[in-house]
Amino acid sequence: MFEKKIKLGNLYAFYGSLLTEKQQEILRLYCIHDLSLGEISENLDISRQAVYDTLKRSKKILEDYEGKLGLLSKFSNTRNKVNQLIKSIDSFRIIINDNLDRDKMLNKIDEVKELLVEILDEGL
């Protein structure tokens, strides 16, 4: 259940602006503010069934966008690759030979790693 809610929240982050204002509001309350269907229905003065139907319909719409555009999938793949690069750089630091210009090499490695971390942070 929790993983499904996280996935829905991620889909909302990528495609939420393509939904109606009402759909956005309900998803925001459900995914970001973690309100129950009953709490949402009370806050918006609509039936619990209306909240459920809107969530179900919105989820389908978001999944359709992801199926066609794949932005969340691409983002996740890029994020995983960048994390792998960061781990590789950390490993590379360990195997540097003392005969190299060690300080210069370590500085370059730090610069590359810093850039990769910035790229990761920009995507959040």
C-alpha positions in Angstrom: 0.0 0.0 0.0 2.7 2.4 1.0 4.8 1.8 -2.1 1.7 2.3 -4.3 1.1 5.6 -2.6 4.7 6.7 -3.2 4.5 5.7 -6.9 1.3 7.6 -7.2 2.9 10.6 -5.6 5.8 10.4 -8.0 3.5 10.2 -11.0 1.7 13.2 -9.6 5.0 15.1 -9.3 5.7 14.5 -13.0 2.2 14.7 -14.6 0.0 16.3 -11.9 -0.3 19.6 -13.7 -2.0 17.8 -16.6 -5.0 16.9 -14.3 -8.0 19.1 -13.5 -7.7 21.4 -10.4 -10.1 19.1 -8.5 -8.0 16.0 -9.3 -4.8 17.8 -8.3 -6.3 19.0 -5.0 -7.5 15.5 -4.1 -4.2 13.9 -5.1 -2.2 16.5 -3.2 -4.2 15.9 0.0 -3.9 12.1 -0.5 -0.2 11.8 -1.5 1.5 14.8 0.0 -0.6 15.5 3.1 -1.3 11.8 3.6 -5.0 12.3 4.4 -7.4 9.4 4.3 -10.3 9.3 1.9 -12.7 10.2 4.8 -10.6 13.2 5.8 -10.4 14.4 2.2 -14.2 14.1 1.8 -14.7 16.1 5.0 -12.2 18.8 3.9 -13.7 19.2 0.5 -17.3 18.6 1.5 -17.8 15.8 -1.0 -18.6 12.1 -0.6 -16.0 9.5 0.3 -17.0 7.7 -2.9 -16.4 10.8 -5.0 -12.9 11.0 -3.5 -12.3 7.3 -4.2 -13.6 7.6 -7.8 -11.5 10.7 -8.5 -8.3 9.0 -7.1 -9.0 5.9 -9.2 -9.6 7.9 -12.3 -6.6 10.2 -11.7 -4.3 7.2 -11.1 -5.4 5.7 -14.4 -4.7 9.0 -16.2 -1.3 9.4 -14.7 -0.4 5.8 -15.5 -1.5 6.4 -19.1 0.8 9.4 -19.3 3.7 7.4 -17.9 3.0 4.6 -20.3 3.2 7.0 -23.2 5.9 9.4 -22.1 7.9 7.3 -19.6 9.3 10.4 -17.8 9.3 8.9 -14.3 11.0 5.7 -15.6 13.6 7.7 -17.4 14.2 9.8 -14.4 14.6 6.8 -12.1 17.0 5.1 -14.6 19.1 8.3 -14.8 19.1 8.6 -11.0 20.3 5.0 -10.6 23.1 5.5 -13.2 24.3 8.6 -11.5 24.3 6.8 -8.1 26.4 4.0 -9.7 28.8 6.6 -11.1 29.2 8.1 -7.6 29.9 4.7 -6.2 32.4 4.1 -8.9 34.2 7.3 -8.2 34.4 6.4 -4.5 35.9 3.0 -5.5 38.3 4.7 -7.9 39.6 6.8 -5.0 40.6 3.7 -3.2 42.7 2.2 -6.0 44.7 5.3 -7.0 48.3 4.5 -7.4 50.7 6.5 -5.2 52.9 7.1 -8.3 50.3 9.4 -9.9 49.9 13.0 -9.0 47.6 11.9 -6.2 46.4 15.3 -5.0 45.5 16.5 -8.5 43.7 13.2 -9.3 41.8 13.3 -6.0 40.7 16.9 -6.7 39.5 16.0 -10.1 37.6 13.1 -8.7 36.0 15.3 -6.1 35.0 17.8 -8.8 33.3 15.1 -10.9 31.5 13.7 -7.9 30.3 17.1 -6.8 28.9 17.7 -10.3 27.1 14.4 -10.3 25.6 15.1 -6.9 24.4 18.5 -8.2 22.7 16.7 -11.1 21.0 14.3 -8.8 19.8 17.1 -6.5 18.4 19.2 -9.4 16.2 16.3 -10.3 14.5 16.1 -6.9 
